[in-house]
Amino acid sequence: MDVKEAVKLAKQYVLDLFAEEKINDLGLEEVEFYAGEWLITLGFSRPWDEKHNAFTALSMGPVSLHRSYKIVHIDDKAGQVKSVKHREVPS
């Protein structure tokens, strides 16, 4: 599996896994290959992470203040997701 295939699999897996939460702004943050495993870090926002106020409603809409980051571990040979872990990012 190459890096593009690993990223595509990770994104689709996260979209399916978090479908009920209606995540948005899914994006690639990091890619690492280590010990036969792809470590794909993805970031996304959830609807409840958006702050609404009168200013943003009149000017530019909702402003996202928080993103969640997940590390998707994919076995390179099997091409299967092994785990999805939360990644803490210092604020």
N, C-alpha and C positions, 0 to 999 in steps of 0.2 A: 504494500500500500504506500502511495506517495503522500506528501504533505497535504496536497489539495483534497485528496480522497478522505484523509483523516479529518480535516477541518469540516468538510461537507457532512460526514457522518456525525461528528460531534454536534454541529448546529442542528441537524435534523433530530437527533436524539433529544437535545435540550428543548426544542420546540414541542416535540411530542410529550416529553415528561412534564413540562410546565404548562401544557395547553389550557388547563382549567384556570390557571392564574392569569391568562391573557397577557403574557409578557410582551414587551416591545423594545425596539432599538437594540436587537441582538447584534453583537459585534465581536469580532475576533480581537483578542488582546495579546495572547502569546502562544507560541508553539515550541515545544521541546520534544526531542526524541531521546529516551534514556532507557537502557536495558531492555530493548525490544518492545518498548511501550511509548505511544504518543501521549503527551500531556498537553491538552488543548485548553487554554484558558479563554472563556467566553464571558462577556459582560452583557447585562440587560437591565431593563427597568420594569417595574411592576406598576400597574395603575395607581395603587395606593401610595406610591413613592412620590407622586407629583403633587406639588403644592399649588393651590389655586388662591388667588386674591384678586382684588379689584383691578390693580395695576396690570397684572399679567393677562387678565381676561380682556382688558381693553386694548392692550398693545400687541403682545406676541403670543398669547395663549399660555398653556401650562408650562412650567419650568421644572424639569426633573432635577431633584436634589440628591438623589441616591441611586447607585447602581449596585446590583448584586454581581458577584464574580464566582464562577464555578470552574473547577478543573475537571475535565472529562479525560479519563484514563482509557485508552484504547489499545488492546493487544494487536500488535502489528501483523503477526502471522495469521491470527484467526479473524482479524477485521471486526472484532466485537468490542463493545463498550464494557469495561470491567467495573467502573465506578464513576460516580459524580460526587465531587467534594466541594464544600464551600471554601472559598479563599478570602481570608481577611485582608483588607487593604487599610493600612493606617490612614487616619483622616488628618 
